[in-house]
Amino acid sequence: MIKDVLRHQREKISYLIAGGFTSLVSWGSYAMFIFMGCGINISNIMSWIIAVIFSYIVNKIYVFQKPGWKVKQVVKEGVAYISSRLLTGAVEIASVPILLWMGITQSLFQIEGFWAKFLAGLLPLMLNYFIGKWAIFNKRSQK
């Protein structure tokens, strides 16, 4: 029973695990840059870049299992991947004030607006999965 669920949901489970590791890479590289004295903004930008590159590789290999590493294919996928992450990042950024305006202002662990930020992160999570699956790593579009 559990084997059947795992087999049928492999891609989604792999996506969530990859997302967890991507978060660790983001936080770890952010901390590394902070300790190196790069400052908050530079550290944040550099950790985002590293996390997106890591995420692209992990999603390509383990989640969507898309073969091929020719330069043209990687550039095409990479540009699409980074563009989709910028788009969904903008969705998340825009969602927080909208959710706060809607009254989702509750805090958790004394983090103001925690639930708005949490909920705002769910839409990009789902969008990134579907964009990756159907637009970026679509095996049928392989030529």
DSSP file with accessible surface (Angstrom, degrees, kcal/mol):
  #  RESIDUE AA STRUCTURE BP1 BP2  ACC     N-H-->O    O-->H-N    N-H-->O    O-->H-N    TCO  KAPPA ALPHA  PHI   PSI    X-CA   Y-CA   Z-CA
    1    1 A M     >        0   0  177      0, 0.0     4,-2.0     0, 0.0     5,-0.2   0.000 360.0 360.0 360.0 -52.3    0.0    0.0    0.0
    2    2 A I  H  >  +     0   0  128      1,-0.2     4,-2.8     2,-0.2     5,-0.2   0.907 360.0  54.7 -65.6 -38.3    2.7    2.5    1.0
    3    3 A K  H  > S+     0   0  168      1,-0.2     4,-2.5     2,-0.2    -1,-0.2   0.896 107.4  50.4 -60.7 -40.3    4.9    1.4   -1.9
    4    4 A D  H  > S+     0   0   78      2,-0.2     4,-2.5     1,-0.2    -1,-0.2   0.919 111.2  47.7 -64.4 -43.6    2.0    2.1   -4.3
    5    5 A V  H  X S+     0   0   77     -4,-2.0     4,-2.1     2,-0.2    -2,-0.2   0.942 113.5  47.9 -62.5 -47.0    1.4    5.6   -2.9
    6    6 A L  H  < S+     0   0   89     -4,-2.8     4,-0.3     1,-0.2    -2,-0.2   0.900 112.7  48.6 -60.7 -41.8    5.2    6.3   -3.1
    7    7 A R  H >< S+     0   0  158     -4,-2.5     3,-0.7    -5,-0.2     4,-0.2   0.923 115.8  42.8 -65.4 -43.2    5.4    5.1   -6.6
    8    8 A H  H 3< S+     0   0  139     -4,-2.5    -1,-0.2     1,-0.2    -2,-0.2   0.754 123.3  37.6 -76.2 -23.7    2.4    7.1   -7.8
    9    9 A Q  T 3X S+     0   0   75     -4,-2.1     4,-2.8    -5,-0.2     5,-0.3   0.186  79.9 117.8-112.0  16.5    3.4   10.2   -5.9
   10   10 A R  H <> S+     0   0   75     -3,-0.7     4,-3.0    -4,-0.3     5,-0.2   0.891  75.8  49.4 -51.2 -47.8    7.2   10.0   -6.5
   11   11 A E  H  > S+     0   0   35     -4,-0.2     4,-2.2     1,-0.2    -1,-0.2   0.925 113.9  44.0 -63.4 -44.9    7.4   13.2   -8.4
   12   12 A K  H  > S+     0   0   99      2,-0.2     4,-2.1     1,-0.2    -1,-0.2   0.909 115.5  47.7 -68.5 -41.1    5.5   15.3   -5.9
   13   13 A I  H  X S+     0   0   57     -4,-2.8     4,-2.5     1,-0.2     5,-0.2   0.932 112.6  49.6 -64.7 -43.3    7.3   13.8   -2.9
   14   14 A S  H  X S+     0   0   29     -4,-3.0     4,-3.0    -5,-0.3    -2,-0.2   0.889 108.5  54.2 -61.6 -38.6   10.6   14.3   -4.7
   15   15 A Y  H  X S+     0   0   18     -4,-2.2     4,-2.3    -5,-0.2    -1,-0.2   0.921 109.8  46.1 -62.8 -43.5    9.6   17.9   -5.4
   16   16 A L  H  X S+     0   0  109     -4,-2.1     4,-2.0     2,-0.2    -2,-0.2   0.912 114.3  47.7 -67.1 -40.7    8.9   18.6   -1.7
   17   17 A I  H  X S+     0   0   93     -4,-2.5     4,-2.4     2,-0.2     5,-0.2   0.933 111.8  50.2 -64.7 -44.0   12.1   16.9   -0.6
   18   18 A A  H  X S+     0   0    5     -4,-3.0     4,-2.6     1,-0.2    -2,-0.2   0.899 108.9  53.0 -61.0 -38.8   14.1   18.9   -3.2
   19   19 A G  H  X S+     0   0   30     -4,-2.3     4,-2.3     2,-0.2    -1,-0.2   0.892 107.3  51.5 -63.8 -38.8   12.4   22.1   -1.9
   20   20 A G  H  X S+     0   0   37     -4,-2.0     4,-2.1     2,-0.2    -2,-0.2   0.936 112.2  45.2 -62.9 -45.4   13.5   21.3    1.6
   21   21 A F  H  X S+     0   0  116     -4,-2.4     4,-2.6     1,-0.2    -2,-0.2   0.883 110.4  54.8 -66.6 -36.1   17.1   20.8    0.5
   22   22 A T  H  X S+     0   0   19     -4,-2.6     4,-2.7     2,-0.2    -1,-0.2   0.911 107.0  51.1 -62.7 -40.6   16.9   24.0   -1.6
   23   23 A S  H  X S+     0   0   47     -4,-2.3     4,-3.0     2,-0.2     5,-0.3   0.922 109.8  49.7 -61.6 -42.9   15.8   25.9    1.5
   24   24 A L  H  X S+     0   0  102     -4,-2.1     4,-3.0     2,-0.2     5,-0.2   0.911 111.0  49.1 -62.6 -41.1   18.8   24.5    3.4
   25   25 A V  H  X S+     0   0   39     -4,-2.6     4,-2.7     2,-0.2     5,-0.3   0.922 112.7  48.8 -63.0 -42.4   21.1   25.5    0.6
   26   26 A S  H  X S+     0   0   31     -4,-2.7     4,-2.3     2,-0.2    -2,-0.2   0.952 115.9  41.4 -62.1 -51.1   19.6   29.0    0.6
   27   27 A W  H  X S+     0   0  169     -4,-3.0     4,-2.5     2,-0.2    -2,-0.2   0.912 116.7  49.3 -65.1 -42.8   19.9   29.4    4.4
   28   28 A G  H  X S+     0   0   43     -4,-3.0     4,-2.4    -5,-0.3    -2,-0.2   0.920 113.3  44.6 -64.2 -45.0   23.3   27.8    4.5
   29   29 A S  H  X S+     0   0   10     -4,-2.7     4,-2.7    -5,-0.2     5,-0.2   0.893 111.9  54.3 -69.0 -34.6   24.8   29.9    1.7
   30   30 A Y  H  X S+     0   0   74     -4,-2.3     4,-2.5    -5,-0.3    -2,-0.2   0.952 110.4  46.1 -60.0 -48.7   23.2   33.1    3.2
   31   31 A A  H  X S+     0   0   37     -4,-2.5     4,-2.9     1,-0.2     5,-0.2   0.912 111.2  53.1 -60.7 -42.0   24.8   32.3    6.5
   32   32 A M  H  X S+     0   0   92     -4,-2.4     4,-1.6     1,-0.2    -1,-0.2   0.938 111.0  45.5 -59.7 -46.7   28.2   31.7    4.8
   33   33 A F  H  <>S+     0   0   23     -4,-2.7     5,-2.4     2,-0.2     4,-0.3   0.887 111.9  52.3 -66.2 -37.1   28.0   35.0    3.0
   34   34 A I  H ><5S+     0   0   57     -4,-2.5     3,-1.8     1,-0.2     5,-0.3   0.948 109.9  48.6 -61.5 -47.3   27.0   36.8    6.2
   35   35 A F  H 3<5S+     0   0  176     -4,-2.9    -1,-0.2     1,-0.3    -2,-0.2   0.796 106.4  57.6 -64.3 -26.5   30.0   35.3    8.0
   36   36 A M  T 3<5S-     0   0  123     -4,-1.6    -1,-0.3    -5,-0.2    -2,-0.2   0.529 120.2-112.6 -79.3  -6.8   32.2   36.3    5.1
   37   37 A G  T < 5S+     0   0   64     -3,-1.8    -3,-0.2    -4,-0.3    -2,-0.1   0.718  72.5 138.0  86.2  24.3   31.1   39.9    5.7
   38   38 A C      < -     0   0   45     -5,-2.4     4,-0.4     1,-0.1    -4,-0.2   0.620  60.4-120.4 -78.7 -14.6   29.1   40.4    2.5
   39   39 A G     >  -     0   0   38     -6,-0.3     4,-2.3    -5,-0.3     5,-0.2   0.022  28.7 -77.8  89.1 160.0   26.2   42.2    4.1
   40   40 A I  H  > S+     0   0  112      2,-0.2     4,-2.6     1,-0.2     5,-0.2   0.925 124.7  45.3 -63.7 -50.1   22.5   41.3    4.2
   41   41 A N  H  > S+     0   0  126      2,-0.2     4,-2.4     1,-0.2     5,-0.2   0.939 116.9  43.3 -65.3 -46.7   21.5   42.4    0.7
   42   42 A I  H  > S+     0   0   92     -4,-0.4     4,-2.9     2,-0.2     5,-0.3   0.927 115.3  50.7 -63.9 -43.0   24.5   40.9   -1.1
   43   43 A S  H  X S+     0   0    0     -4,-2.3     4,-2.5     1,-0.2    -2,-0.2   0.908 111.1  48.9 -60.7 -41.5   24.2   37.7    1.0
   44   44 A N  H  X S+     0   0   93     -4,-2.6     4,-2.1    -5,-0.2    -2,-0.2   0.930 113.5  45.6 -64.9 -45.4   20.5   37.4    0.2
   45   45 A I  H  X S+     0   0   94     -4,-2.4     4,-2.4     2,-0.2    -2,-0.2   0.941 115.0  46.8 -64.2 -47.2   21.0   37.9   -3.6
   46   46 A M  H  X S+     0   0   73     -4,-2.9     4,-2.5     1,-0.2     5,-0.2   0.907 112.2  49.9 -64.7 -39.5   23.9   35.4   -3.7
   47   47 A S  H  X S+     0   0    1     -4,-2.5     4,-2.6    -5,-0.3    -1,-0.2   0.881 109.8  51.9 -68.0 -34.5   22.0   32.8   -1.7
   48   48 A W  H  X S+     0   0  102     -4,-2.1     4,-2.6    -5,-0.2    -2,-0.2   0.943 110.5  48.2 -64.4 -44.9   19.0   33.2   -4.0
   49   49 A I  H  X S+     0   0   67     -4,-2.4     4,-2.4     2,-0.2    -2,-0.2   0.940 113.8  46.0 -60.9 -47.4   21.2   32.7   -7.1
   50   50 A I  H  X S+     0   0   59     -4,-2.5     4,-2.8     1,-0.2     5,-0.2   0.920 113.1  50.3 -62.8 -42.5   22.9   29.6   -5.6
   51   51 A A  H  X S+     0   0    8     -4,-2.6     4,-2.9     2,-0.2    -1,-0.2   0.899 110.4  49.3 -64.5 -40.0   19.5   28.2   -4.4
   52   52 A V  H  X S+     0   0   11     -4,-2.6     4,-2.6     2,-0.2    -1,-0.2   0.925 112.6  47.3 -67.2 -41.2   17.9   28.7   -7.9
   53   53 A I  H  X S+     0   0   90     -4,-2.4     4,-2.2     2,-0.2    -2,-0.2   0.947 114.8  46.4 -63.6 -47.1   20.9   27.0   -9.6
   54   54 A F  H  X S+     0   0   63     -4,-2.8     4,-2.8     1,-0.2     5,-0.2   0.938 113.0  50.2 -58.1 -46.6   20.8   24.1   -7.1
   55   55 A S  H  X S+     0   0    4     -4,-2.9     4,-2.8     1,-0.2     5,-0.3   0.895 108.2  52.5 -61.8 -41.6   17.0   23.8   -7.5
   56   56 A Y  H  X S+     0   0   17     -4,-2.6     4,-2.6     2,-0.2    -1,-0.2   0.952 112.7  44.7 -58.5 -49.4   17.3   23.7  -11.3
   57   57 A I  H  X S+     0   0   68     -4,-2.2     4,-2.6     1,-0.2     5,-0.3   0.938 115.8  45.7 -63.5 -47.0   19.8   20.9  -11.2
   58   58 A V  H  X>S+     0   0   20     -4,-2.8     4,-2.4     1,-0.2     5,-1.4   0.910 115.0  47.4 -65.6 -41.5   17.9   18.9   -8.5
   59   59 A N  I  <>S+     0   0    3     -4,-2.8     5,-3.0    -5,-0.2     6,-0.5   0.910 113.6  48.5 -66.4 -40.4   14.5   19.3  -10.3
   60   60 A K  I  <5S+     0   0    0     -4,-2.6     6,-2.4    -5,-0.3    -2,-0.2   0.941 123.3  30.4 -63.4 -46.9   16.0   18.4  -13.7
   61   61 A I  I  <5S+     0   0   68     -4,-2.6    -2,-0.2     4,-0.2    -3,-0.2   0.950 134.3  17.9 -80.7 -52.9   17.7   15.2  -12.4
   62   62 A Y  I  <5S+     0   0  148     -4,-2.4    -3,-0.2    -5,-0.3    -2,-0.1   0.845 125.9  38.3 -97.2 -37.6   15.6   13.9   -9.5
   63   63 A V  I   <S+     0   0    0     -5,-1.4    -3,-0.2   -49,-0.1    -4,-0.2   0.976 133.5  14.2 -82.5 -59.5   12.2   15.4   -9.7
   64   64 A F  S   <S-     0   0    5     -5,-3.0    -4,-0.2    -6,-0.1    -3,-0.1   0.540  87.6-143.1 -96.5  -8.5   11.2   15.6  -13.3
   65   65 A Q        +     0   0   96     -6,-0.5    -4,-0.2     1,-0.2    -5,-0.1   0.880  30.9 174.5  48.9  51.3   14.0   13.3  -14.6
   66   66 A K        -     0   0   13     -6,-2.4    -1,-0.2    -7,-0.2    -2,-0.1  -0.778  19.1-144.9 -90.5 115.6   14.6   15.3  -17.8
   67   67 A P        +     0   0   67      0, 0.0    -6,-0.0     0, 0.0    -1,-0.0  -0.294  51.8  71.1 -75.3 164.6   17.6   13.9  -19.7
   68   68 A G        -     0   0   26      1,-0.1    -2,-0.0    74,-0.0    74,-0.0   0.437  37.1-167.8 101.6 126.7   20.1   16.0  -21.7
   69   69 A W        +     0   0  132      4,-0.0    -1,-0.1     5,-0.0     2,-0.1   0.011  36.1 143.5-130.0  25.3   22.8   18.4  -20.8
   70   70 A K     >  -     0   0  164      1,-0.1     4,-2.7     4,-0.0     5,-0.3  -0.418  60.2-117.9 -65.8 146.1   23.6   20.0  -24.2
   71   71 A V  H  > S+     0   0  116      1,-0.2     4,-2.8     2,-0.2     5,-0.3   0.892 112.7  51.8 -54.6 -45.8   24.4   23.7  -23.8
   72   72 A K  H  > S+     0   0  184      1,-0.2     4,-2.3     2,-0.2    -1,-0.2   0.915 112.8  45.4 -59.9 -43.0   21.5   24.8  -25.9
   73   73 A Q  H  > S+     0   0   38     -3,-0.2     4,-3.0     2,-0.2     5,-0.3   0.930 113.7  48.4 -66.9 -44.8   19.0   22.8  -23.9
   74   74 A V  H  X S+     0   0   40     -4,-2.7     4,-3.2     2,-0.2     5,-0.2   0.909 112.6  48.6 -64.9 -40.2   20.5   23.9  -20.5
   75   75 A V  H  X S+     0   0   86     -4,-2.8     4,-2.8    -5,-0.3     5,-0.3   0.946 113.5  47.1 -64.1 -46.2   20.4   27.5  -21.5
   76   76 A K  H  X S+     0   0  146     -4,-2.3     4,-2.0    -5,-0.3    -2,-0.2   0.948 118.4  40.6 -60.5 -49.4   16.8   27.3  -22.8
   77   77 A E  H  X S+     0   0    8     -4,-3.0     4,-3.0     2,-0.2    -2,-0.2   0.909 115.0  53.0 -65.2 -42.4   15.7   25.5  -19.6
   78   78 A G  H  X S+     0   0   16     -4,-3.2     4,-2.9    -5,-0.3     5,-0.3   0.915 109.8  46.5 -61.8 -44.7   17.8   27.7  -17.4
   79   79 A V  H  X S+     0   0   89     -4,-2.8     4,-2.6    -5,-0.2    -1,-0.2   0.934 115.6  46.5 -63.5 -44.2   16.4   30.9  -18.7
   80   80 A A  H  X S+     0   0   39     -4,-2.0     4,-2.5    -5,-0.3    -2,-0.2   0.913 113.6  49.5 -63.4 -40.8   12.8   29.5  -18.5
   81   81 A Y  H  X S+     0   0    3     -4,-3.0     4,-2.2     2,-0.2    -2,-0.2   0.952 113.3  44.2 -65.2 -49.5   13.5   28.3  -14.9
   82   82 A I  H  X S+     0   0   75     -4,-2.9     4,-2.4     1,-0.2     5,-0.2   0.922 113.8  51.7 -63.2 -41.5   15.0   31.6  -13.7
   83   83 A S  H  X S+     0   0   64     -4,-2.6     4,-2.5    -5,-0.3    -1,-0.2   0.918 109.9  48.8 -61.2 -42.6   12.2   33.5  -15.4
   84   84 A S  H  X S+     0   0   11     -4,-2.5     4,-2.9     1,-0.2     5,-0.3   0.898 110.7  50.8 -66.4 -37.2    9.5   31.4  -13.7
   85   85 A R  H  X S+     0   0   39     -4,-2.2     4,-1.9     2,-0.2    -1,-0.2   0.880 110.5  49.2 -68.3 -36.4   11.2   31.8  -10.3
   86   86 A L  H  X S+     0   0  104     -4,-2.4     4,-2.1     2,-0.2    -2,-0.2   0.925 113.3  47.8 -65.5 -42.7   11.3   35.6  -10.8
   87   87 A L  H  X S+     0   0  106     -4,-2.5     4,-2.0     2,-0.2    -2,-0.2   0.950 114.8  43.2 -63.1 -49.7    7.6   35.6  -11.8
   88   88 A T  H  X S+     0   0    4     -4,-2.9     4,-2.3     1,-0.2    -1,-0.2   0.829 110.8  56.9 -70.7 -27.9    6.5   33.4   -8.9
   89   89 A G  H  X S+     0   0   25     -4,-1.9     4,-2.6    -5,-0.3    -1,-0.2   0.912 106.6  49.5 -64.2 -40.5    8.7   35.4   -6.5
   90   90 A A  H  X S+     0   0   56     -4,-2.1     4,-2.6     2,-0.2    -2,-0.2   0.890 108.5  53.5 -65.2 -37.7    6.8   38.5   -7.6
   91   91 A V  H  X S+     0   0   41     -4,-2.0     4,-2.0     2,-0.2    -2,-0.2   0.936 110.8  46.7 -60.7 -44.5    3.5   36.7   -7.0
   92   92 A E  H  X S+     0   0   48     -4,-2.3     4,-1.5     2,-0.2    -2,-0.2   0.935 112.1  49.4 -64.7 -44.4    4.7   35.9   -3.5
   93   93 A I  H  < S+     0   0  128     -4,-2.6    -1,-0.2     1,-0.2    -2,-0.2   0.918 114.5  45.1 -62.0 -41.5    5.8   39.4   -2.8
   94   94 A A  H  X S+     0   0   52     -4,-2.6     4,-1.1     1,-0.2    -1,-0.2   0.813 107.4  60.4 -72.0 -28.0    2.6   40.9   -4.0
   95   95 A S  H  X S+     0   0   22     -4,-2.0     4,-2.9    -5,-0.2     5,-0.3   0.843  92.0  65.4 -71.0 -34.0    0.5   38.3   -2.1
   96   96 A V  H  X S+     0   0   33     -4,-1.5     4,-2.6     1,-0.2     5,-0.2   0.959 104.8  41.7 -59.3 -53.3    1.7   39.2    1.4
   97   97 A P  H  > S+     0   0   75      0, 0.0     4,-2.6     0, 0.0    -1,-0.2   0.881 114.6  53.3 -64.7 -31.3    0.2   42.8    1.5
   98   98 A I  H  X S+     0   0   96     -4,-1.1     4,-1.9     2,-0.2    -2,-0.2   0.941 110.9  45.8 -65.3 -45.3   -3.0   41.6   -0.1
   99   99 A L  H  <>S+     0   0   29     -4,-2.9     5,-2.5     2,-0.2     4,-0.3   0.893 112.4  50.9 -65.6 -38.1   -3.4   38.9    2.5
  100  100 A L  H ><5S+     0   0   67     -4,-2.6     3,-1.6    -5,-0.3    -1,-0.2   0.929 109.5  50.7 -62.9 -42.7   -2.6   41.4    5.2
  101  101 A W  H 3<5S+     0   0  220     -4,-2.6    -2,-0.2     1,-0.3    -1,-0.2   0.858 105.2  57.6 -62.5 -33.0   -5.2   43.7    3.8
  102  102 A M  T 3<5S-     0   0  117     -4,-1.9    -1,-0.3    -5,-0.2    -2,-0.2   0.520 127.7-100.0 -76.2  -5.9   -7.7   40.8    3.8
  103  103 A G  T < 5S+     0   0   40     -3,-1.6     2,-1.8    -4,-0.3    -3,-0.2   0.512  80.7 134.5 103.1   5.9   -7.1   40.5    7.5
  104  104 A I      < +     0   0   41     -5,-2.5    12,-0.3     1,-0.2    -1,-0.2  -0.614  26.1 132.2 -87.3  79.9   -4.7   37.6    7.7
  105  105 A T        +     0   0   81     -2,-1.8     8,-0.8    10,-0.1    -1,-0.2   0.276  23.0 135.8-115.6   8.1   -2.5   39.4   10.2
  106  106 A Q        -     0   0  103     -3,-0.2     9,-1.4     7,-0.2    10,-0.4  -0.258  42.1-142.5 -64.5 147.3   -1.9   36.7   12.8
  107  107 A S        -     0   0   63      6,-0.2     2,-0.3     7,-0.2     5,-0.2  -0.669  10.3-162.8-105.0 160.4    1.5   36.2   14.2
  108  108 A L  B >  S-A  111   0A  53      3,-1.1     3,-1.7    -2,-0.2     6,-0.1  -0.982  78.8  -0.2-142.7 134.3    3.3   33.0   15.2
  109  109 A F  T 3  S-     0   0  170     -2,-0.3     3,-0.1     1,-0.3    -1,-0.1   0.866 130.0 -62.8  54.7  35.4    6.4   32.9   17.4
  110  110 A Q  T 3  S+     0   0  196      1,-0.2     2,-0.8    -3,-0.0    -1,-0.3   0.727 101.9 138.9  61.6  25.0    6.1   36.7   17.6
  111  111 A I  B X   -A  108   0A  88     -3,-1.7     3,-1.6     0, 0.0    -3,-1.1  -0.887  54.2-130.8 -99.4 108.1    6.7   36.9   13.9
  112  112 A E  T 3  S+     0   0  175     -2,-0.8    -5,-0.1     1,-0.3    -6,-0.1  -0.324  85.7   6.0 -62.4 133.2    4.3   39.6   12.7
  113  113 A G  T 3> S+     0   0   10     -8,-0.8     4,-2.3     3,-0.1    -1,-0.3   0.707  81.6 149.3  69.3  22.1    2.2   38.5    9.7
  114  114 A F  H <>  +     0   0   54     -3,-1.6     4,-2.9     1,-0.2    -7,-0.2   0.903  69.0  48.8 -54.6 -47.0    3.6   35.0    9.8
  115  115 A W  H  > S+     0   0   93     -9,-1.4     4,-2.8     1,-0.2     5,-0.3   0.864 109.0  52.5 -69.2 -31.9    0.4   33.4    8.4
  116  116 A A  H  > S+     0   0    0    -10,-0.4     4,-2.5   -12,-0.3    -1,-0.2   0.943 113.0  45.1 -64.9 -44.1    0.2   35.8    5.5
  117  117 A K  H  X S+     0   0  108     -4,-2.3     4,-1.3     2,-0.2    -2,-0.2   0.920 114.1  49.6 -65.2 -41.8    3.8   35.1    4.6
  118  118 A F  H >X S+     0   0   98     -4,-2.9     4,-0.7    -5,-0.2     3,-0.5   0.952 114.4  43.3 -61.9 -50.7    3.2   31.3    4.9
  119  119 A L  H >X S+     0   0   70     -4,-2.8     3,-1.0     1,-0.2     4,-0.9   0.882 109.4  57.9 -64.2 -37.1    0.1   31.4    2.8
  120  120 A A  H 3< S+     0   0    1     -4,-2.5    -1,-0.2     1,-0.3    -2,-0.2   0.793 103.0  55.9 -64.2 -25.0    1.7   33.6    0.2
  121  121 A G  H <X S+     0   0   22     -4,-1.3     4,-1.5    -3,-0.5    -1,-0.3   0.693  94.8  67.0 -80.4 -17.4    4.4   31.0   -0.2
  122  122 A L  H <X S+     0   0   63     -3,-1.0     4,-2.3    -4,-0.7     5,-0.2   0.902  95.3  53.7 -72.0 -40.0    2.0   28.2   -1.1
  123  123 A L  H  X S+     0   0   78     -4,-0.9     4,-3.1     1,-0.2     5,-0.2   0.956 110.6  45.4 -62.9 -48.9    0.9   29.7   -4.4
  124  124 A P  H  > S+     0   0    5      0, 0.0     4,-3.2     0, 0.0     5,-0.2   0.890 109.6  57.6 -61.3 -34.7    4.4   30.0   -5.8
  125  125 A L  H  X S+     0   0   68     -4,-1.5     4,-1.6     2,-0.2    -2,-0.2   0.951 113.0  38.8 -57.7 -48.8    5.2   26.5   -4.5
  126  126 A M  H  X S+     0   0  101     -4,-2.3     4,-2.3     2,-0.2     5,-0.2   0.919 116.4  50.9 -69.4 -43.1    2.3   25.1   -6.6
  127  127 A L  H  X S+     0   0   61     -4,-3.1     4,-3.1     1,-0.2     5,-0.3   0.921 108.5  52.1 -60.9 -43.7    3.0   27.3   -9.6
  128  128 A N  H  X S+     0   0   16     -4,-3.2     4,-2.4    -5,-0.2     5,-0.2   0.894 109.4  50.7 -60.6 -39.0    6.7   26.4   -9.6
  129  129 A Y  H  X S+     0   0   17     -4,-1.6     4,-2.8    -5,-0.2    -2,-0.2   0.962 115.0  41.1 -63.3 -50.7    5.7   22.7   -9.6
  130  130 A F  H  X S+     0   0  105     -4,-2.3     4,-2.8     2,-0.2     5,-0.4   0.892 115.4  50.0 -69.6 -37.1    3.3   23.0  -12.5
  131  131 A I  H  X>S+     0   0   43     -4,-3.1     4,-2.4    -5,-0.2     5,-1.9   0.937 114.2  46.4 -64.4 -44.3    5.5   25.4  -14.5
  132  132 A G  I  <>S+     0   0    2     -4,-2.4     5,-3.0    -5,-0.3    -2,-0.2   0.940 116.9  43.8 -61.1 -45.9    8.4   23.0  -14.1
  133  133 A K  I  <5S+     0   0   55     -4,-2.8    -2,-0.2    -5,-0.2     6,-0.2   0.928 127.4  25.0 -67.3 -45.9    6.4   19.9  -15.0
  134  134 A W  I  <5S+     0   0  130     -4,-2.8    -3,-0.2    -5,-0.2    -2,-0.2   0.723 133.3  24.3 -98.5 -22.7    4.5   21.3  -18.0
  135  135 A A  I  <5S+     0   0   69     -4,-2.4    -3,-0.2    -5,-0.4    -4,-0.1   0.799 126.7  27.7-113.5 -38.8    6.7   24.1  -19.4
  136  136 A I  I   <S+     0   0    9     -5,-1.9    -4,-0.2     1,-0.1    -3,-0.2   0.919 130.2  25.7 -95.9 -50.1   10.3   23.7  -18.4
  137  137 A F  S   <S+     0   0    4     -5,-3.0     2,-0.5    -6,-0.3    -1,-0.1   0.048  78.4 145.6-106.8  27.5   11.0   19.9  -18.0
  138  138 A N    >   -     0   0   32      1,-0.2     3,-1.0    -6,-0.1     4,-0.2  -0.511  38.6-155.6 -67.5 114.6    8.2   18.6  -20.2
  139  139 A K  G >  S+     0   0   98     -2,-0.5     3,-1.1     1,-0.3    -1,-0.2   0.781  89.2  62.3 -66.9 -25.0    9.7   15.5  -21.8
  140  140 A R  G 3  S+     0   0  187      1,-0.2    -1,-0.3    -3,-0.0    -2,-0.1   0.777  97.1  57.9 -72.6 -23.8    7.4   15.8  -24.8
  141  141 A S  G <  S+     0   0   44     -3,-1.0    -1,-0.2     2,-0.1     2,-0.2   0.473  79.3 120.0 -84.5   1.8    8.9   19.1  -25.8
  142  142 A Q    <         0   0   85     -3,-1.1   -74,-0.0    -4,-0.2    -3,-0.0  -0.456 360.0 360.0 -68.4 130.9   12.4   17.5  -26.0
  143  143 A K              0   0  240     -2,-0.2    -2,-0.1     0, 0.0    -1,-0.0  -0.959 360.0 360.0-130.1 360.0   13.9   17.8  -29.5
